[in-house]
Amino acid sequence: MTLTILIPAAGAASRMQGGDKLLELVDAEPMLRRQARVARLVCPRVIVTLRVDDLARMQVLAGLDLTILAVPDAAEGMAASIRAGAAAAPGALMILPADMPDIDATDLATMIDAFDQAPQAILRGTSADGRPGHPVIIPAELRTELQSLRGDQGARSVFALHHARIKLIALPDQHALTDLDTPEAWAAWRARRQG
């Protein structure tokens, strides 16, 4: 079955007090580049959405074999990126947030293995204790529903409508939950890594 990884990266990082969470360094690599590179390790089709004028994020992706989609209506929120990705991707779509530094290639491979076993399910990564998070995989036949999303709620309405199809996939520790939106969250995450 065909699968594309979508990394929505068209947000404004407004909670970063002037910084850009996707340009924060993780092991000396900008977060966005790291996420895209890791995605590309496990999947031949990777799409990254960006704001039309976001040259800094575009530059950190230079040289990677992926598709960059400019999202003119990015200010609307997450739905604009998901719509663009769903329209451009053949088959199923894995939505991988760009600000989750604990997600690694093994986690993505776990999700892809689960997709290979259950391509009609909505797959959702969870923490080790079962709390739902990301990434998620949406089957191909639901892409038209993704293309009708609006606002900044992601794919929650699709999950609600097709709740019986959701299959939870446990990932290690808090990998599926750790997203870093503020300078304080980044500082706390770095302190935990060093401790």
GISUL-V174001 format. One record per residue. N is the residue number from 0. SS is DSSP state (H for helix, E for strand, - for the rest). Layout:
n=<N/N>
ss=<SS/SS>
This chain:
n=<0/1/2/3/4/5/6/7/8/9/10/11/12/13/14/15/16/17/18/19/20/21/22/23/24/25/26/27/28/29/30/31/32/33/34/35/36/37/38/39/40/41/42/43/44/45/46/47/48/49/50/51/52/53/54/55/56/57/58/59/60/61/62/63/64/65/66/67/68/69/70/71/72/73/74/75/76/77/78/79/80/81/82/83/84/85/86/87/88/89/90/91/92/93/94/95/96/97/98/99/100/101/102/103/104/105/106/107/108/109/110/111/112/113/114/115/116/117/118/119/120/121/122/123/124/125/126/127/128/129/130/131/132/133/134/135/136/137/138/139/140/141/142/143/144/145/146/147/148/149/150/151/152/153/154/155/156/157/158/159/160/161/162/163/164/165/166/167/168/169/170/171/172/173/174/175/176/177/178/179/180/181/182/183/184/185/186/187/188/189/190/191/192/193/194>
ss=<-/-/E/E/E/E/E/E/-/-/-/-/-/H/H/H/-/-/-/-/H/H/H/-/E/E/-/-/E/E/H/H/H/H/H/H/H/H/H/H/H/H/-/-/-/E/E/E/E/E/E/-/-/-/H/H/H/H/H/H/-/-/-/-/-/-/E/E/E/E/E/-/-/H/H/H/-/H/H/H/H/H/H/H/H/H/H/H/-/-/-/E/E/E/E/-/-/-/-/-/-/-/-/-/H/H/H/H/H/H/H/H/H/H/H/H/H/-/-/-/-/E/E/E/E/E/-/-/-/-/-/E/E/E/E/E/E/E/-/H/H/H/H/H/H/H/-/-/-/-/-/-/-/-/-/H/H/H/H/H/H/-/H/H/H/E/E/E/E/E/-/-/-/-/-/-/-/-/-/-/-/-/H/H/H/H/H/H/H/H/H/H/H/H/->
